[in-house]
C-alpha cells in the first residue's frame, strides 16, 4: 500500500481533518539527499505537513511552498507541494548530527533552532499569498499549528512524526491536521482537545496500525467521521535538463562566458531531488547564443 492522504469531516461538519501516511515519501527523500537521522526526521515532518496542506488547495496548478529558516545546525528546510499530493523538499545541511533530546528522541527542535516559518501559496493570482510566523519550538508540528492560528485564523492542531530503523531507513512517517469550524460548539472543542492531549506521538499510533484511517480514529475518537476524499501522495520532482538550461540562461552572458572560457563541462544539481545535469562546453555555447 502506497502513501496517501485522507480528508474527513466530523461532528456534523464542525471539524475538518486530514491524515497521512508518508513512509515511502520520506524514505525517497532520505535516499535522494542522504540525510542523517535528525535531518530525515525534520524534512520528513515538513514533507508530511506540506503534502496535507497542498491538498487543501483547489486549483490543479496551485503551488504551496513552506520555508523554515532557523539558527540551528540544519540551517533551513524548503518543501513544495501541489494539490495532487505531490511533494518535494530539501534541507540545507543534510549531514547534521545531534545527541538525542531530553526525551530520548531525535532532536528536531535543536537542529532547527530559532527563526521563522513562511508559507507561500501561488494560486495563479497577480501576487502570491505569503504568511510568516516565528518558530515556536522548531519541532515543526507546533510551528504549523501556530501558523494556522496566527496567519489563517483557523483553530488547528498539527501532529507529525518520523520513526527511524536502526539502519537509519524510515520505519514510519505520517501526520494529521485537524481544524475547527467557526461554529464549533464548546462540547466539541473540549472533546477534541482531550483527544489531542491523549496522543503521545504520531509514530506510536502508526506502529499500532500503519493507516491514515487509524490516525483519524484516534484523533477523532468519539466523533462521527465522514471520509470525504483520498489522495495518493509521493515525493515527486519535475526538474529536467531543459529547466536547468533556463536557469543557466537567466544568469546572463558574462557568467556563461566565464564558464565557457574555463573549457570544462559544468555540473548542475537539483536542490530538491539531487539529480545531476552535465553541460558540455558546446552546450554552454548553444545556451549563450540564446541569451539576449
Secondary structure, 3 states (H helix, E strand, C coil): CCCEEEEEEECCCCEEEEEEECHHHHHHHHHHHCCCHHHHHHHHHHHHHHHHHHCCCCCCCCEEEEEEEECCCCCEEEEEEECCCEEEEEECCCCCCCCCCCCCCCCHHHHHCCEEEEEEEECCCCCCEEEEEECCCCCCHHHHHHHHHHHCCCCEEEEEEEEECCCCCEEEEEEEEEEECCCCCHHHHHHHHHHHHHCCCHHHHHHHCCCHHHHHHHHCCCCCEEEEEEEECEECCCCCHHHHHHHHHHCCHHHHHHHHHHCCCEEEECCCCCCEEEECHHHHHHHHHHCC
